[in-house]
Amino acid sequence: MGTPYRWVGVAWIALGFCWFALALTEKPAAYRWILGSFWTVFGLAMLLTALFDRRHGRGRYERPGSSDPHP
């Protein structure tokens, strides 16, 4: 998953919701639901990874000067 920013996860979730909105308003098609689900799950995974890293001071959110990865 890497070290994503929080806003990147939120952006992918928003993209998933846009696909869900298209699925509801336009002619229903299964691929719109599938794409909406994919982007939403992908965005949630990125957001949860970023929040976990931030909470534990890992990856992109590592505290400066910290030599112990598990404070």
C-alpha positions in Angstrom: 0.0 0.0 0.0 2.9 2.4 0.5 2.7 5.5 2.6 -0.4 7.4 1.3 -1.6 10.8 2.4 -5.0 11.0 4.1 -6.4 13.3 1.4 -5.6 10.7 -1.3 -7.8 8.1 0.4 -10.6 10.6 0.7 -10.3 11.5 -3.0 -10.6 7.8 -4.0 -13.6 7.4 -1.8 -15.2 10.5 -3.4 -14.5 9.0 -6.8 -16.3 5.8 -5.7 -19.3 7.8 -4.5 -19.4 9.6 -7.9 -19.6 6.1 -9.6 -22.4 5.2 -7.2 -24.2 8.4 -8.1 -23.9 7.6 -11.8 -25.2 4.1 -11.1 -28.3 5.6 -9.4 -29.1 8.4 -11.8 -28.1 7.0 -15.2 -29.2 3.8 -16.9 -28.3 1.1 -14.4 -25.3 -1.0 -15.3 -23.4 -3.5 -13.1 -20.0 -2.1 -14.1 -20.8 1.2 -12.4 -21.6 -0.6 -9.1 -18.4 -2.6 -9.5 -16.2 0.4 -10.2 -17.9 2.4 -7.3 -17.2 -0.5 -4.9 -13.6 -0.9 -6.1 -12.7 2.8 -5.7 -14.5 3.1 -2.4 -12.7 0.0 -0.9 -9.4 1.1 -2.4 -9.9 4.6 -0.9 -10.8 3.2 2.5 -7.7 1.0 2.5 -5.5 4.0 1.7 -7.2 6.1 4.3 -7.0 3.5 7.0 -3.3 2.9 6.2 -2.6 6.6 6.5 -4.5 6.9 9.8 -2.7 3.9 11.2 0.7 5.3 10.1 -0.1 8.7 11.6 -1.2 7.2 14.9 1.9 5.1 15.2 4.4 7.5 13.7 5.4 5.3 10.8 6.0 5.8 7.1 5.2 9.3 5.9 4.2 10.4 9.4 7.4 9.3 11.1 8.4 11.7 13.9 11.6 13.6 13.1 14.6 12.2 15.0 12.8 9.1 16.1 15.1 6.1 16.0 12.6 3.7 17.8 9.9 2.7 15.3 7.6 1.6 18.1 7.3 4.5 20.7 
